[in-house]
């Protein structure tokens, strides 16, 4: 399914929670599902316009609290809710992950093991930061009071992120050990050649 099509369903899902402007949508997507889904303003605004033309959302101009500027606030329509429900029932298409780190490691014999090790270390540091942030979100969701029926679903997506990052960190540790062994082997081979 093309990215725009999936973007429209991310928008519809967010607007089912509450009406929002394009800016609010982008911020909410980043804060709530940013660990597994991203949308750019360049994709968001044209998709919102098409969805308004298709009557999946409607525009509610609203005066801004910051100086009288009119904000474009979007609300999901009944047709939009129906479209979202139909999409939620469809099977997820097969997905092949595009992972630049793995692609670089696959061709790693073309550079020194230290170069590949540096890539793994950067990826590990990034994953540690993401894991810390996701743990804070998880803590907040788990301690949320109330009977919001969306909370268990949020927790499931957060758990997938936590487990995926933890697995990535374990893999980084294994990759580090393997690359360090390769580095030692390369170093000893170079020393023997220079004698």
N, C-alpha and C positions, 0 to 999 in steps of 0.2 A: 504494500500500500504506500503511495507517495507520502512524503513528509507532510505536505500541506494538509492532506486528509486527516492525518493523525493530529496535527496541530489543532484542527477545528474541534476535535473531540476533547483535547486537553482544555481548550477554551470553554467548551460547553460544560465540562465537569466543574471547572472553577466557577463559572457563572451560576451553576445550580446551587452553589453554596451562598452566593450573594452577588448583587449587581456590582460591577467594577469598571473602571476606566482601563484603557490599554496599559497605561503605566502601572496601575494597581495589579492587573493581571500578570504582567511580567514579574513584578516584585513577589507576588503570591506564589507563582510557579517556582521562582528561584528559592523561596524560603520553604515551601512545602514539599515539592517533588524534585527539587534541583539535584538531589543525589542520584537520580536516575533519568531525569527528563529535563531538557533545556529548550527554550524558545527564544529567538532573537526578536527585537523590535521590528526588524526588516521582514520577518515572516508573520509576526503577530498582527500588525496593523492591516496589511492587505487581506489577510484571512478574515479579520473582523469585518471589513468592508464587504467582502463577498458573502459572508454569513448574514449580514444585515440585508443585502439584496435578496438572498434566498429565504429571508424571514425566519432564520433559525435564532437570531438575536434581534433585539430592537434597541434603538438608541434613545436614551433619556438624557437630554441636555440638563446639566446641573450647574448652578452657580458655584464657583470655587470659593472656599473660605479664605483664599489668599488673594484678594484684590479684584473680585468681580469677573475674572476670566471664566468663560463657560467651559466646563469639562464635559467630555463625551463619556457618559456612563452607559454600559451595555447591560441588558437584562436578557436572560434566556427566555425563549418563547415555548409554548406547548410543543410546537414542531421541533424545536431544538432539543427538548427533553426526550421526545420520541426518537429522534436521530441518535442521541447519546445512548439510550437504552438498547437500540438495535445494534449499535457498534459494540457495546459491552457484552452482548450475547454472541458475537462472532468469534470464531477461533482466532487466536493470535497467529499470524503467519510465521513460518520458520525464519529464524534470525541468525545471520552469521556476523559475529562481532568483528569490527575493524579495530585492531589493536596495534598501534604503531610501535609500541615497545616490543611486542612479540615479533613483528616484522623485522625490526632492527636486530633482535637477537638471532633470528633465523639466518641472517646474513652476517652475523658477528665474526665469522672467521676472516672477514676482509679487513678487520682492524685488530688492534691489540685487545686482549681480554680486559684490560683496565678500562678501555673505552666502554665496553658493554657493562662492566661492573658499575661505572658511573651512572649509566642509564638506569640500572636496577636500583641503585641507591636513591636517585632522584624520585623514582616511582614510589619507592618505599616511604620516603619522607612525605610525599604528597598524600599517600594512602593513610599514613598515621594522622595527618591533620584532618583529613576527611572523616576518619573514624572517630576522632575526638569530637568533632562537630556533630556527627550523627548520634553519638552517645548522648550528647546534651539534648538533642531533639527527642530521642527515645525516652529519656528521663522525663521530659516535659509531657510527652504524650501519655506515658504510663501513669503519671500522677495527675492527669487531667480529671477533674471532677465533672460529674454530669452524666447525662445519658445520651450523649451524641452518638447516633448510630454509625457515624463514619470512623470513630476512634479505632475499633478493631481492625478495620481495613488499612488505616494509616499505619497501625502497628505492624501489620504483615509486610507492607512495603519497606518499612524501616528495618525490620528483621532481615529481609533479603539483602538490603544494603550493608548491614552490620556483618552478616555472615560472609558476604562476598568480599568485603574489605579485609576481614580477618583471614580468609583463605588467601587473598592476594599477599598479605604480609607474610604468611607462612611460606608461600611460593618464593617471595623475594629473599627470604632467609636461605632457602635451598639453592636458589640461583646464585646468591652471593657466595656460598660455600663452593659451589661448582666452578664459578668464575675465578675465585681465589686459587683453587687447585690448578686451573688452567694457567693462571698467571704465574704460579710457582714453576710449573712445568716449562712454560715459555721462557722464563728467566733462566732456569738451569740449562735449557737447550742453547740459549744464546751464549751463556758463559762457556759451555763446552766448545762452541764454534769459534770463540775468540781466543782460545788457548793454542 
